[in-house]
Amino acid sequence: MKKYIIIGLVILFSGCADQLDLSPQQSVDQDLALSTDANVKRVLQGAYSEIRTGDLYGGSLLLYAEMLGANGEVRWEGTFNQPREMYNKNIFVNNSFVQGTWSAAYRAINVSNNILASLEVVNAEDRSQVEGEALFIRGSMFFELVKFYALPYSAGNIQSNLGVPLVLTPTRQINEESFVPRNTVAEVYAQIISDLEKAEAQLPAVNGFLARNYVAAAQLSRVYLQMQDYVKARDAANRAITLATANGKMLTSNYLDAFNTDGDSIEDLFSIQVNTQDSDNDMFLYYSLPEFGARDGDVAILTPHFTFYEAGDDRLNQFYEGAGEERTAKWRDQFKNVKVIRLAEMYLTRAEANFRLGTSEGATPLADLNRIRQRAKLPAATTVSLASILAERKVELAHEGQFLHDVKRNQGSIKDNASNATFSY
């Protein structure tokens, strides 16, 4: 029996040697797909193709967080029931969006596992980087899965609370051994850290728009922040800032210049490239309007959200009225990149971790806070507090899928959208 690997998705099939058993489209025999340096590198591109889809970093991971964390500040107005179920905190077991993201993440993990099992055929001078890229993708996908499909790290009981299944070897045919149980939250986070730390050590600082060492460091800062390990979150954010700025990254002079870009802006650490051929950008699809090529404006920004901004905040200029509701221009234009990690986030993570620890690694918390405020055309703060850093983080990263995870790690709550009830972290 032959097994096949689909380039881009790396779904493996078994088939008999029969003329009626046709191999899947865009598929090749796995022995061929993973047999040479060039082929393994093509499969690696397939892993990137998977994480850039609408089910993952192409938008849904951000959209889900925004709907679950709506907090009376945004409203789902679209006709699709799947995001509405998230918005209403009443998700049915047949929600195809939830199923799609789970499946897409494990496809990306399986691509990565196939690459990691085939490193011996990769040219020696490239092997370490290829391994680092595969580990970055695998670690990132486990991180996104455990954030959405398990209790948060901050809930405690990490040794007994169930996370997601850790699949660390290629799945090349489906049998009883394929149905593995969930690992604990502690085990999943340990694997994520192992993958991302090794990735950071092996990735270069220059790698186009693909994974780089400072991207892995930035992702690690997110992981450690969810774990409330502020020393390691601080140090990872500081590494990301140091490495990124040494390679030309900086804050854009105007806030909105960081968004609706054809390529990476100077502020982007990691973004999903969108163009007319690869057009997946679910944030644009649901947040923008028909006049820009999107749907009917599925997400509206509500009045309570604006209370978090100071008068004169340049970030208020992102909002515009369309179809009778307020909208954010962060996702207004078609065929523009999806922002996954921006440099501004790293400054705020370093500020928060330094403040909590009473340290000034890389910069003082006040200096990092004012770096963000200055870009927003706000007067410099003269004092700093945890509340002021978290408030700055909320408005700086608004509508980018971060608020929900900040609520979880800080053991907060989210308001119900139709009653006085609240949902605990």
DRENFIBA-265320 format. One line per 5 residues: number of its first residue (from 1); their letters; for each residue x, y, z of C-alpha. Coordinates in steps of 0.1 Angstrom, whole numbers, always signed. Last residue first. Example, Ala and Ser with C-alpha at 12.3 -4.5 7.8 and 13.67 -1.06 7.14 Angstrom:
<atoms>
2) SA) +137/-11/+71 ~ +123/-45/+78;
</atoms>
This chain:
<atoms>
425) YSFTA) -113/+337/+332 ~ -148/+343/+347 ~ -177/+351/+325 ~ -199/+379/+336 ~ -237/+382/+339;
420) NSAND) -255/+416/+336 ~ -273/+405/+304 ~ -270/+405/+266 ~ -233/+408/+258 ~ -220/+390/+288;
415) KISGQ) -191/+408/+304 ~ -157/+393/+304 ~ -137/+385/+335 ~ -102/+389/+350 ~ -76/+363/+361;
410) NRKVD) -47/+383/+347 ~ -37/+355/+324 ~ -73/+350/+312 ~ -80/+387/+307 ~ -47/+392/+288;
405) HLFQG) -57/+362/+266 ~ -90/+379/+257 ~ -74/+413/+251 ~ -49/+399/+225 ~ -69/+393/+193;
400) EHALE) -58/+423/+173 ~ -90/+445/+177 ~ -73/+466/+204 ~ -35/+461/+207 ~ -26/+497/+216;
395) VKREA) -59/+503/+234 ~ -56/+473/+258 ~ -18/+475/+262 ~ -20/+511/+273 ~ -46/+502/+300;
390) LISAL) -24/+473/+311 ~ +6/+497/+315 ~ -15/+522/+333 ~ -29/+496/+357 ~ +5/+482/+365;
385) SVTTA) +17/+517/+374 ~ +38/+544/+359 ~ +45/+580/+368 ~ +54/+611/+347 ~ +34/+600/+317;
380) APLKA) +45/+616/+284 ~ +18/+635/+266 ~ -1/+616/+239 ~ +7/+616/+202 ~ +1/+578/+199;
375) RQRIR) +38/+574/+191 ~ +46/+593/+223 ~ +23/+570/+243 ~ +41/+538/+230 ~ +76/+551/+239;
370) NLDAL) +61/+566/+270 ~ +53/+531/+283 ~ +87/+518/+274 ~ +104/+547/+293 ~ +81/+543/+323;
365) PTAGE) +88/+506/+326 ~ +125/+513/+326 ~ +146/+501/+297 ~ +165/+469/+286 ~ +160/+452/+320;
360) STGLR) +146/+479/+344 ~ +136/+458/+374 ~ +108/+459/+400 ~ +96/+425/+390 ~ +60/+435/+382;
355) FNAEA) +72/+467/+366 ~ +99/+449/+345 ~ +72/+424/+333 ~ +48/+451/+324 ~ +73/+473/+306;
350) RTLYM) +88/+443/+287 ~ +54/+432/+276 ~ +45/+467/+265 ~ +77/+471/+245 ~ +71/+437/+230;
345) EALRI) +36/+446/+219 ~ +48/+477/+201 ~ +71/+455/+180 ~ +41/+439/+163 ~ +31/+402/+163;
340) VKVNK) +4/+386/+141 ~ -5/+415/+117 ~ -25/+402/+88 ~ -11/+417/+56 ~ -32/+436/+31;
335) FQDRW) -52/+421/+1 ~ -83/+442/+8 ~ -83/+473/+30 ~ -102/+480/+62 ~ -86/+457/+88;
330) KATRE) -70/+482/+111 ~ -96/+507/+99 ~ -119/+500/+129 ~ -156/+504/+124 ~ -183/+525/+140;
325) EGAGE) -218/+517/+128 ~ -244/+531/+103 ~ -231/+512/+73 ~ -197/+528/+79 ~ -184/+553/+104;
320) YFQNL) -147/+555/+110 ~ -123/+545/+137 ~ -85/+543/+132 ~ -82/+580/+141 ~ -88/+571/+178;
315) RDDGA) -53/+557/+179 ~ -40/+593/+177 ~ -51/+597/+213 ~ -61/+634/+217 ~ -86/+627/+245;
310) EYFTF) -76/+595/+263 ~ -89/+561/+251 ~ -107/+535/+272 ~ -141/+552/+269 ~ -141/+544/+232;
305) HPTLI) -149/+508/+238 ~ -181/+515/+256 ~ -196/+531/+224 ~ -196/+500/+203 ~ -173/+488/+175;
300) AVDGD) -192/+469/+148 ~ -182/+435/+134 ~ -200/+419/+104 ~ -195/+448/+81 ~ -215/+437/+51;
295) RAGFE) -188/+414/+35 ~ -155/+427/+21 ~ -144/+444/-11 ~ -137/+479/+2 ~ -171/+493/-6;
290) PLSYY) -185/+460/+8 ~ -173/+468/+43 ~ -145/+458/+66 ~ -144/+438/+98 ~ -155/+403/+86;
285) LFMDN) -135/+399/+55 ~ -107/+421/+66 ~ -102/+400/+97 ~ -106/+369/+77 ~ -76/+377/+56;
280) DSDQT) -70/+348/+31 ~ -61/+364/-3 ~ -32/+342/-15 ~ -32/+350/-52 ~ -45/+386/-49;
275) NVQIS) -21/+392/-20 ~ -17/+386/+17 ~ +14/+379/+36 ~ +8/+369/+72 ~ +27/+389/+97;
270) FLDEI) +56/+385/+121 ~ +78/+412/+136 ~ +60/+440/+120 ~ +71/+475/+129 ~ +90/+484/+97;
265) SDGDT) +58/+474/+79 ~ +57/+440/+63 ~ +44/+439/+28 ~ +12/+453/+12 ~ +4/+473/+43;
260) NFADL) -31/+480/+57 ~ -17/+486/+92 ~ +15/+499/+108 ~ +10/+533/+91 ~ -21/+536/+113;
255) YNSTL) +1/+545/+144 ~ +22/+572/+127 ~ +60/+572/+132 ~ +61/+534/+127 ~ +78/+517/+156;
250) MKGNA) +112/+502/+147 ~ +127/+471/+130 ~ +160/+475/+111 ~ +178/+444/+120 ~ +193/+456/+153;
245) TALTI) +158/+467/+162 ~ +146/+431/+158 ~ +174/+415/+178 ~ +172/+439/+207 ~ +134/+440/+208;
240) ARNAA) +130/+402/+206 ~ +157/+397/+232 ~ +140/+421/+255 ~ +106/+404/+250 ~ +123/+370/+258;
235) DRAKV) +139/+385/+289 ~ +108/+401/+302 ~ +86/+370/+296 ~ +114/+349/+313 ~ +114/+370/+344;
230) YDQMQ) +76/+375/+343 ~ +66/+338/+344 ~ +29/+345/+346 ~ +24/+314/+324 ~ +5/+335/+298;
225) LYVRS) +34/+359/+299 ~ +58/+331/+294 ~ +40/+320/+262 ~ +37/+355/+249 ~ +74/+362/+255;
220) LQAAA) +82/+329/+237 ~ +64/+342/+206 ~ +85/+373/+207 ~ +117/+352/+210 ~ +106/+330/+181;
215) VYNRA) +100/+361/+160 ~ +134/+375/+171 ~ +151/+344/+158 ~ +134/+345/+125 ~ +103/+327/+110;
210) LFGNV) +93/+338/+75 ~ +90/+373/+61 ~ +124/+372/+46 ~ +148/+351/+67 ~ +172/+375/+84;
205) APLQA) +179/+371/+121 ~ +186/+334/+116 ~ +168/+306/+134 ~ +186/+279/+154 ~ +186/+293/+189;
200) EAKEL) +151/+307/+185 ~ +138/+274/+173 ~ +153/+255/+202 ~ +136/+278/+226 ~ +104/+276/+206;
195) DSIIQ) +101/+238/+205 ~ +111/+233/+242 ~ +88/+261/+254 ~ +58/+246/+235 ~ +66/+211/+248;
190) AYVEA) +67/+224/+284 ~ +34/+243/+278 ~ +17/+211/+265 ~ +30/+190/+295 ~ +18/+216/+320;
185) VTNRP) -16/+219/+304 ~ -20/+181/+307 ~ -19/+159/+276 ~ -51/+151/+257 ~ -56/+115/+246;
180) VFSEE) -44/+99/+214 ~ -66/+86/+186 ~ -39/+79/+160 ~ -29/+46/+177 ~ -63/+32/+166;
175) NIQRT) -54/+37/+130 ~ -50/+66/+105 ~ -20/+66/+83 ~ +11/+87/+80 ~ +8/+106/+112;
170) PTLVL) +43/+120/+117 ~ +56/+121/+153 ~ +51/+147/+180 ~ +14/+146/+186 ~ +7/+163/+219;
165) PVGLN) -30/+161/+225 ~ -45/+193/+240 ~ -46/+207/+275 ~ -62/+188/+304 ~ -61/+201/+339;
160) SQING) -41/+177/+361 ~ -6/+190/+363 ~ -17/+226/+355 ~ -39/+226/+385 ~ -39/+264/+383;
155) ASYPL) -64/+285/+364 ~ -36/+309/+353 ~ -25/+283/+327 ~ -58/+288/+310 ~ -84/+260/+307;
150) AYFKV) -81/+242/+274 ~ -92/+246/+238 ~ -84/+282/+230 ~ -50/+289/+246 ~ -39/+253/+242;
145) LEFFM) -45/+254/+205 ~ -27/+286/+199 ~ +3/+274/+219 ~ +4/+240/+201 ~ +3/+258/+168;
140) SGRIF) +32/+281/+178 ~ +53/+252/+190 ~ +48/+233/+157 ~ +55/+263/+135 ~ +86/+273/+154;
135) LAEGE) +98/+237/+155 ~ +95/+235/+117 ~ +114/+267/+113 ~ +141/+257/+137 ~ +146/+223/+119;
130) VQSRD) +149/+240/+86 ~ +174/+264/+101 ~ +195/+236/+116 ~ +195/+216/+85 ~ +206/+244/+61;
125) EANVV) +244/+238/+61 ~ +240/+201/+63 ~ +218/+199/+32 ~ +184/+183/+42 ~ +182/+145/+38;
120) ELSAL) +188/+137/+74 ~ +161/+162/+85 ~ +133/+139/+75 ~ +115/+132/+108 ~ +115/+169/+116;
115) INNSV) +99/+176/+82 ~ +72/+151/+88 ~ +65/+165/+123 ~ +62/+200/+109 ~ +37/+189/+83;
110) NIARY) +18/+171/+111 ~ +18/+202/+132 ~ +4/+222/+103 ~ -23/+196/+98 ~ -30/+197/+136;
105) AASWT) -35/+235/+134 ~ -58/+231/+104 ~ -80/+205/+121 ~ -85/+225/+153 ~ -91/+256/+133;
100) GQVFS) -117/+239/+111 ~ -135/+223/+140 ~ -140/+256/+158 ~ -152/+272/+125 ~ -175/+243/+118;
95) NNVFI) -194/+246/+150 ~ -209/+211/+153 ~ -205/+210/+191 ~ -225/+241/+196 ~ -208/+272/+211;
90) NKNYM) -228/+294/+236 ~ -206/+322/+247 ~ -228/+346/+227 ~ -199/+361/+207 ~ -185/+326/+202;
85) ERPQN) -220/+314/+190 ~ -221/+345/+168 ~ -188/+335/+152 ~ -203/+302/+141 ~ -238/+316/+132;
80) FTGEW) -227/+334/+101 ~ -251/+362/+93 ~ -230/+390/+106 ~ -237/+416/+133 ~ -211/+405/+159;
75) RVEGN) -208/+433/+184 ~ -178/+451/+199 ~ -172/+468/+233 ~ -197/+448/+254 ~ -169/+426/+267;
70) AGLME) -162/+412/+232 ~ -136/+388/+246 ~ -150/+357/+230 ~ -157/+375/+198 ~ -123/+393/+197;
65) AYLLL) -104/+361/+206 ~ -122/+341/+179 ~ -115/+368/+153 ~ -77/+368/+160 ~ -73/+331/+157;
60) SGGYL) -97/+332/+127 ~ -77/+357/+107 ~ -50/+343/+84 ~ -32/+332/+115 ~ -54/+301/+117;
55) DGTRI) -86/+291/+99 ~ -81/+318/+73 ~ -50/+301/+61 ~ -15/+314/+69 ~ -7/+285/+92;
50) ESYAG) -12/+260/+64 ~ +9/+278/+38 ~ +37/+281/+63 ~ +36/+243/+66 ~ +35/+239/+28;
45) QLVRK) +66/+260/+26 ~ +82/+234/+48 ~ +70/+207/+23 ~ +89/+226/-4 ~ +120/+225/+18;
40) VNADT) +116/+188/+22 ~ +114/+184/-15 ~ +146/+205/-22 ~ +167/+185/+3 ~ +155/+152/-10;
35) SLALD) +134/+122/-1 ~ +105/+138/+18 ~ +80/+142/-10 ~ +93/+111/-29 ~ +89/+86/+0;
30) QDVSQ) +56/+104/+8 ~ +42/+96/-27 ~ +29/+128/-42 ~ -2/+149/-38 ~ -15/+179/-56;
25) QPSLD) -48/+161/-63 ~ -53/+130/-42 ~ -40/+96/-55 ~ -64/+77/-77 ~ -77/+43/-65;
20) LQDAC) -95/+32/-97 ~ -63/+20/-113 ~ -56/-2/-83 ~ -24/-5/-63 ~ -42/+0/-30;
15) GSFLI) -44/+34/-12 ~ -34/+49/+21 ~ -37/+86/+26 ~ -16/+113/+43 ~ -26/+149/+48;
10) VLGII) +4/+171/+42 ~ -16/+203/+37 ~ +7/+223/+15 ~ +19/+193/-6 ~ -4/+164/+0;
5) IYKKM) +15/+133/+12 ~ +6/+99/-1 ~ +10/+65/+14 ~ +13/+34/-8 ~ +0/+0/+0;
</atoms>
